[in-house]
């Protein structure tokens, strides 16, 4: 998420806009975990 934040700010997006997008990504992941009743798997660390 840190790389995403830095890249978007460098592209000219406002910091709060990028933070809102990151928050939405986190909430979407949380909802998916709850709906599927499975533990969170961070596939980025596995690859």
PDB file with SEQRES, HELIX, SHEET and CRYST1 records, atoms N, CA, C and O in Angstrom:
SEQRES   1 A   47  UNK UNK UNK UNK UNK UNK UNK UNK UNK UNK UNK UNK UNK          
SEQRES   2 A   47  UNK UNK UNK UNK UNK UNK UNK UNK UNK UNK UNK UNK UNK          
SEQRES   3 A   47  UNK UNK UNK UNK UNK UNK UNK UNK UNK UNK UNK UNK UNK          
SEQRES   4 A   47  UNK UNK UNK UNK UNK UNK UNK UNK                              
HELIX    1 AA1 UNK A    2  UNK A   10  1                                   9    
HELIX    2 AA2 UNK A   15  UNK A   36  1                                  22    
HELIX    3 AA3 UNK A   43  UNK A   46  1                                   4    
CRYST1    1.000    1.000    1.000  90.00  90.00  90.00 P 1           1          
ATOM      1  N   UNK A   1       0.814  -1.184   0.000  1.00  0.00           N  
ATOM      2  CA  UNK A   1       0.000   0.000   0.000  1.00  0.00           C  
ATOM      3  C   UNK A   1       0.872   1.267   0.000  1.00  0.00           C  
ATOM      4  O   UNK A   1       0.489   2.306  -0.539  1.00  0.00           O  
ATOM      5  N   UNK A   2       2.023   1.151   0.605  1.00  0.00           N  
ATOM      6  CA  UNK A   2       2.911   2.311   0.658  1.00  0.00           C  
ATOM      7  C   UNK A   2       3.397   2.684  -0.738  1.00  0.00           C  
ATOM      8  O   UNK A   2       3.460   3.865  -1.080  1.00  0.00           O  
ATOM      9  N   UNK A   3       3.735   1.693  -1.532  1.00  0.00           N  
ATOM     10  CA  UNK A   3       4.167   1.968  -2.907  1.00  0.00           C  
ATOM     11  C   UNK A   3       3.029   2.594  -3.715  1.00  0.00           C  
ATOM     12  O   UNK A   3       3.247   3.527  -4.488  1.00  0.00           O  
ATOM     13  N   UNK A   4       1.817   2.073  -3.529  1.00  0.00           N  
ATOM     14  CA  UNK A   4       0.641   2.615  -4.211  1.00  0.00           C  
ATOM     15  C   UNK A   4       0.443   4.083  -3.836  1.00  0.00           C  
ATOM     16  O   UNK A   4       0.197   4.926  -4.698  1.00  0.00           O  
ATOM     17  N   UNK A   5       0.554   4.380  -2.529  1.00  0.00           N  
ATOM     18  CA  UNK A   5       0.384   5.756  -2.040  1.00  0.00           C  
ATOM     19  C   UNK A   5       1.404   6.694  -2.678  1.00  0.00           C  
ATOM     20  O   UNK A   5       1.053   7.754  -3.197  1.00  0.00           O  
ATOM     21  N   UNK A   6       2.658   6.292  -2.633  1.00  0.00           N  
ATOM     22  CA  UNK A   6       3.719   7.146  -3.185  1.00  0.00           C  
ATOM     23  C   UNK A   6       3.528   7.375  -4.676  1.00  0.00           C  
ATOM     24  O   UNK A   6       3.692   8.495  -5.161  1.00  0.00           O  
ATOM     25  N   UNK A   7       3.179   6.311  -5.412  1.00  0.00           N  
ATOM     26  CA  UNK A   7       2.997   6.428  -6.853  1.00  0.00           C  
ATOM     27  C   UNK A   7       1.845   7.376  -7.194  1.00  0.00           C  
ATOM     28  O   UNK A   7       1.975   8.206  -8.094  1.00  0.00           O  
ATOM     29  N   UNK A   8       0.736   7.262  -6.495  1.00  0.00           N  
ATOM     30  CA  UNK A   8      -0.423   8.101  -6.783  1.00  0.00           C  
ATOM     31  C   UNK A   8      -0.179   9.562  -6.420  1.00  0.00           C  
ATOM     32  O   UNK A   8      -0.631  10.458  -7.133  1.00  0.00           O  
ATOM     33  N   UNK A   9       0.529   9.812  -5.324  1.00  0.00           N  
ATOM     34  CA  UNK A   9       0.842  11.196  -4.935  1.00  0.00           C  
ATOM     35  C   UNK A   9       1.782  11.819  -5.955  1.00  0.00           C  
ATOM     36  O   UNK A   9       1.642  12.994  -6.297  1.00  0.00           O  
ATOM     37  N   UNK A  10       2.739  11.037  -6.442  1.00  0.00           N  
ATOM     38  CA  UNK A  10       3.653  11.541  -7.467  1.00  0.00           C  
ATOM     39  C   UNK A  10       2.928  11.827  -8.775  1.00  0.00           C  
ATOM     40  O   UNK A  10       3.344  12.692  -9.545  1.00  0.00           O  
ATOM     41  N   UNK A  11       1.832  11.091  -9.030  1.00  0.00           N  
ATOM     42  CA  UNK A  11       1.037  11.332 -10.235  1.00  0.00           C  
ATOM     43  C   UNK A  11       0.197  12.597 -10.124  1.00  0.00           C  
ATOM     44  O   UNK A  11      -0.378  13.054 -11.112  1.00  0.00           O  
ATOM     45  N   UNK A  12       0.125  13.165  -8.916  1.00  0.00           N  
ATOM     46  CA  UNK A  12      -0.607  14.411  -8.745  1.00  0.00           C  
ATOM     47  C   UNK A  12      -1.909  14.297  -7.975  1.00  0.00           C  
ATOM     48  O   UNK A  12      -2.620  15.289  -7.813  1.00  0.00           O  
ATOM     49  N   UNK A  13      -2.232  13.106  -7.500  1.00  0.00           N  
ATOM     50  CA  UNK A  13      -3.448  12.937  -6.712  1.00  0.00           C  
ATOM     51  C   UNK A  13      -3.259  13.566  -5.342  1.00  0.00           C  
ATOM     52  O   UNK A  13      -2.146  13.605  -4.817  1.00  0.00           O  
ATOM     53  N   UNK A  14      -4.357  14.063  -4.760  1.00  0.00           N  
ATOM     54  CA  UNK A  14      -4.259  14.630  -3.419  1.00  0.00           C  
ATOM     55  C   UNK A  14      -4.049  13.497  -2.407  1.00  0.00           C  
ATOM     56  O   UNK A  14      -4.494  12.370  -2.623  1.00  0.00           O  
ATOM     57  N   UNK A  15      -3.378  13.806  -1.321  1.00  0.00           N  
ATOM     58  CA  UNK A  15      -3.050  12.792  -0.319  1.00  0.00           C  
ATOM     59  C   UNK A  15      -4.295  12.179   0.293  1.00  0.00           C  
ATOM     60  O   UNK A  15      -4.356  10.968   0.503  1.00  0.00           O  
ATOM     61  N   UNK A  16      -5.301  13.019   0.584  1.00  0.00           N  
ATOM     62  CA  UNK A  16      -6.521  12.504   1.187  1.00  0.00           C  
ATOM     63  C   UNK A  16      -7.284  11.599   0.220  1.00  0.00           C  
ATOM     64  O   UNK A  16      -7.900  10.621   0.643  1.00  0.00           O  
ATOM     65  N   UNK A  17      -7.245  11.915  -1.056  1.00  0.00           N  
ATOM     66  CA  UNK A  17      -7.906  11.085  -2.054  1.00  0.00           C  
ATOM     67  C   UNK A  17      -7.263   9.702  -2.108  1.00  0.00           C  
ATOM     68  O   UNK A  17      -7.959   8.691  -2.199  1.00  0.00           O  
ATOM     69  N   UNK A  18      -5.952   9.665  -2.052  1.00  0.00           N  
ATOM     70  CA  UNK A  18      -5.236   8.393  -2.085  1.00  0.00           C  
ATOM     71  C   UNK A  18      -5.496   7.603  -0.799  1.00  0.00           C  
ATOM     72  O   UNK A  18      -5.676   6.386  -0.850  1.00  0.00           O  
ATOM     73  N   UNK A  19      -5.515   8.277   0.344  1.00  0.00           N  
ATOM     74  CA  UNK A  19      -5.798   7.597   1.605  1.00  0.00           C  
ATOM     75  C   UNK A  19      -7.208   7.013   1.603  1.00  0.00           C  
ATOM     76  O   UNK A  19      -7.432   5.929   2.141  1.00  0.00           O  
ATOM     77  N   UNK A  20      -8.147   7.721   1.005  1.00  0.00           N  
ATOM     78  CA  UNK A  20      -9.509   7.214   0.906  1.00  0.00           C  
ATOM     79  C   UNK A  20      -9.545   5.955   0.034  1.00  0.00           C  
ATOM     80  O   UNK A  20     -10.232   4.992   0.372  1.00  0.00           O  
ATOM     81  N   UNK A  21      -8.821   5.956  -1.068  1.00  0.00           N  
ATOM     82  CA  UNK A  21      -8.774   4.788  -1.948  1.00  0.00           C  
ATOM     83  C   UNK A  21      -8.161   3.591  -1.216  1.00  0.00           C  
ATOM     84  O   UNK A  21      -8.639   2.466  -1.358  1.00  0.00           O  
ATOM     85  N   UNK A  22      -7.118   3.830  -0.442  1.00  0.00           N  
ATOM     86  CA  UNK A  22      -6.479   2.754   0.322  1.00  0.00           C  
ATOM     87  C   UNK A  22      -7.441   2.218   1.380  1.00  0.00           C  
ATOM     88  O   UNK A  22      -7.526   1.008   1.588  1.00  0.00           O  
ATOM     89  N   UNK A  23      -8.161   3.112   2.046  1.00  0.00           N  
ATOM     90  CA  UNK A  23      -9.141   2.684   3.048  1.00  0.00           C  
ATOM     91  C   UNK A  23     -10.198   1.799   2.411  1.00  0.00           C  
ATOM     92  O   UNK A  23     -10.584   0.779   2.982  1.00  0.00           O  
ATOM     93  N   UNK A  24     -10.665   2.183   1.237  1.00  0.00           N  
ATOM     94  CA  UNK A  24     -11.672   1.382   0.535  1.00  0.00           C  
ATOM     95  C   UNK A  24     -11.131   0.012   0.164  1.00  0.00           C  
ATOM     96  O   UNK A  24     -11.860  -0.978   0.227  1.00  0.00           O  
ATOM     97  N   UNK A  25      -9.861  -0.059  -0.222  1.00  0.00           N  
ATOM     98  CA  UNK A  25      -9.252  -1.346  -0.556  1.00  0.00           C  
ATOM     99  C   UNK A  25      -9.198  -2.249   0.682  1.00  0.00           C  
ATOM    100  O   UNK A  25      -9.472  -3.445   0.592  1.00  0.00           O  
ATOM    101  N   UNK A  26      -8.849  -1.678   1.824  1.00  0.00           N  
ATOM    102  CA  UNK A  26      -8.764  -2.453   3.065  1.00  0.00           C  
ATOM    103  C   UNK A  26     -10.144  -2.946   3.478  1.00  0.00           C  
ATOM    104  O   UNK A  26     -10.303  -4.106   3.860  1.00  0.00           O  
ATOM    105  N   UNK A  27     -11.140  -2.071   3.404  1.00  0.00           N  
ATOM    106  CA  UNK A  27     -12.504  -2.455   3.772  1.00  0.00           C  
ATOM    107  C   UNK A  27     -13.022  -3.556   2.843  1.00  0.00           C  
ATOM    108  O   UNK A  27     -13.683  -4.489   3.300  1.00  0.00           O  
ATOM    109  N   UNK A  28     -12.731  -3.455   1.556  1.00  0.00           N  
ATOM    110  CA  UNK A  28     -13.171  -4.479   0.611  1.00  0.00           C  
ATOM    111  C   UNK A  28     -12.551  -5.832   0.946  1.00  0.00           C  
ATOM    112  O   UNK A  28     -13.219  -6.861   0.851  1.00  0.00           O  
ATOM    113  N   UNK A  29     -11.294  -5.834   1.332  1.00  0.00           N  
ATOM    114  CA  UNK A  29     -10.627  -7.094   1.713  1.00  0.00           C  
ATOM    115  C   UNK A  29     -11.252  -7.665   2.987  1.00  0.00           C  
ATOM    116  O   UNK A  29     -11.459  -8.873   3.099  1.00  0.00           O  
ATOM    117  N   UNK A  30     -11.549  -6.785   3.943  1.00  0.00           N  
ATOM    118  CA  UNK A  30     -12.168  -7.235   5.189  1.00  0.00           C  
ATOM    119  C   UNK A  30     -13.537  -7.852   4.924  1.00  0.00           C  
ATOM    120  O   UNK A  30     -13.866  -8.899   5.481  1.00  0.00           O  
ATOM    121  N   UNK A  31     -14.329  -7.214   4.083  1.00  0.00           N  
ATOM    122  CA  UNK A  31     -15.658  -7.729   3.762  1.00  0.00           C  
ATOM    123  C   UNK A  31     -15.571  -9.077   3.063  1.00  0.00           C  
ATOM    124  O   UNK A  31     -16.381  -9.966   3.323  1.00  0.00           O  
ATOM    125  N   UNK A  32     -14.607  -9.230   2.191  1.00  0.00           N  
ATOM    126  CA  UNK A  32     -14.423 -10.491   1.482  1.00  0.00           C  
ATOM    127  C   UNK A  32     -14.060 -11.614   2.450  1.00  0.00           C  
ATOM    128  O   UNK A  32     -14.571 -12.728   2.330  1.00  0.00           O  
ATOM    129  N   UNK A  33     -13.200 -11.332   3.387  1.00  0.00           N  
ATOM    130  CA  UNK A  33     -12.795 -12.333   4.377  1.00  0.00           C  
ATOM    131  C   UNK A  33     -14.000 -12.741   5.219  1.00  0.00           C  
ATOM    132  O   UNK A  33     -14.194 -13.925   5.496  1.00  0.00           O  
ATOM    133  N   UNK A  34     -14.807 -11.765   5.624  1.00  0.00           N  
ATOM    134  CA  UNK A  34     -15.971 -12.056   6.453  1.00  0.00           C  
ATOM    135  C   UNK A  34     -17.007 -12.848   5.664  1.00  0.00           C  
ATOM    136  O   UNK A  34     -17.553 -13.830   6.170  1.00  0.00           O  
ATOM    137  N   UNK A  35     -17.283 -12.432   4.430  1.00  0.00           N  
ATOM    138  CA  UNK A  35     -18.300 -13.114   3.618  1.00  0.00           C  
ATOM    139  C   UNK A  35     -17.897 -14.551   3.293  1.00  0.00           C  
ATOM    140  O   UNK A  35     -18.736 -15.452   3.303  1.00  0.00           O  
ATOM    141  N   UNK A  36     -16.622 -14.762   3.006  1.00  0.00           N  
ATOM    142  CA  UNK A  36     -16.153 -16.100   2.645  1.00  0.00           C  
ATOM    143  C   UNK A  36     -15.811 -16.964   3.850  1.00  0.00           C  
ATOM    144  O   UNK A  36     -15.556 -18.160   3.712  1.00  0.00           O  
ATOM    145  N   UNK A  37     -15.808 -16.353   5.037  1.00  0.00           N  
ATOM    146  CA  UNK A  37     -15.512 -17.060   6.284  1.00  0.00           C  
ATOM    147  C   UNK A  37     -14.178 -17.801   6.193  1.00  0.00           C  
ATOM    148  O   UNK A  37     -14.068 -18.955   6.608  1.00  0.00           O  
ATOM    149  N   UNK A  38     -13.173 -17.126   5.648  1.00  0.00           N  
ATOM    150  CA  UNK A  38     -11.832 -17.691   5.513  1.00  0.00           C  
ATOM    151  C   UNK A  38     -10.814 -16.718   6.095  1.00  0.00           C  
ATOM    152  O   UNK A  38     -11.053 -15.511   6.108  1.00  0.00           O  
ATOM    153  N   UNK A  39      -9.694 -17.223   6.570  1.00  0.00           N  
ATOM    154  CA  UNK A  39      -8.643 -16.307   7.027  1.00  0.00           C  
ATOM    155  C   UNK A  39      -8.032 -15.550   5.851  1.00  0.00           C  
ATOM    156  O   UNK A  39      -8.042 -16.032   4.718  1.00  0.00           O  
ATOM    157  N   UNK A  40      -7.507 -14.378   6.126  1.00  0.00           N  
ATOM    158  CA  UNK A  40      -6.896 -13.550   5.084  1.00  0.00           C  
ATOM    159  C   UNK A  40      -5.594 -14.197   4.620  1.00  0.00           C  
ATOM    160  O   UNK A  40      -4.790 -14.651   5.433  1.00  0.00           O  
ATOM    161  N   UNK A  41      -5.399 -14.231   3.302  1.00  0.00           N  
ATOM    162  CA  UNK A  41      -4.165 -14.769   2.720  1.00  0.00           C  
ATOM    163  C   UNK A  41      -3.500 -13.651   1.939  1.00  0.00           C  
ATOM    164  O   UNK A  41      -4.087 -13.113   1.001  1.00  0.00           O  
ATOM    165  N   UNK A  42      -2.304 -13.306   2.310  1.00  0.00           N  
ATOM    166  CA  UNK A  42      -1.567 -12.260   1.618  1.00  0.00           C  
ATOM    167  C   UNK A  42      -0.739 -12.920   0.517  1.00  0.00           C  
ATOM    168  O   UNK A  42       0.379 -13.377   0.758  1.00  0.00           O  
ATOM    169  N   UNK A  43      -1.295 -12.966  -0.686  1.00  0.00           N  
ATOM    170  CA  UNK A  43      -0.629 -13.635  -1.782  1.00  0.00           C  
ATOM    171  C   UNK A  43       0.604 -12.890  -2.263  1.00  0.00           C  
ATOM    172  O   UNK A  43       1.459 -13.486  -2.918  1.00  0.00           O  
ATOM    173  N   UNK A  44       0.719 -11.607  -1.956  1.00  0.00           N  
ATOM    174  CA  UNK A  44       1.897 -10.865  -2.366  1.00  0.00           C  
ATOM    175  C   UNK A  44       3.145 -11.353  -1.655  1.00  0.00           C  
ATOM    176  O   UNK A  44       4.232 -11.346  -2.232  1.00  0.00           O  
ATOM    177  N   UNK A  45       3.000 -11.773  -0.418  1.00  0.00           N  
ATOM    178  CA  UNK A  45       4.150 -12.278   0.331  1.00  0.00           C  
ATOM    179  C   UNK A  45       4.531 -13.699  -0.087  1.00  0.00           C  
ATOM    180  O   UNK A  45       5.673 -14.118   0.100  1.00  0.00           O  
ATOM    181  N   UNK A  46       3.578 -14.435  -0.649  1.00  0.00           N  
ATOM    182  CA  UNK A  46       3.857 -15.812  -1.044  1.00  0.00           C  
ATOM    183  C   UNK A  46       4.577 -15.904  -2.376  1.00  0.00           C  
ATOM    184  O   UNK A  46       5.252 -16.897  -2.649  1.00  0.00           O  
ATOM    185  N   UNK A  47       4.440 -14.873  -3.215  1.00  0.00           N  
ATOM    186  CA  UNK A  47       5.035 -14.958  -4.539  1.00  0.00           C  
ATOM    187  C   UNK A  47       6.445 -14.439  -4.573  1.00  0.00           C  
ATOM    188  O   UNK A  47       7.081 -14.447  -5.627  1.00  0.00           O  
TER     189      UNK A  47                                                      
END                                                                             
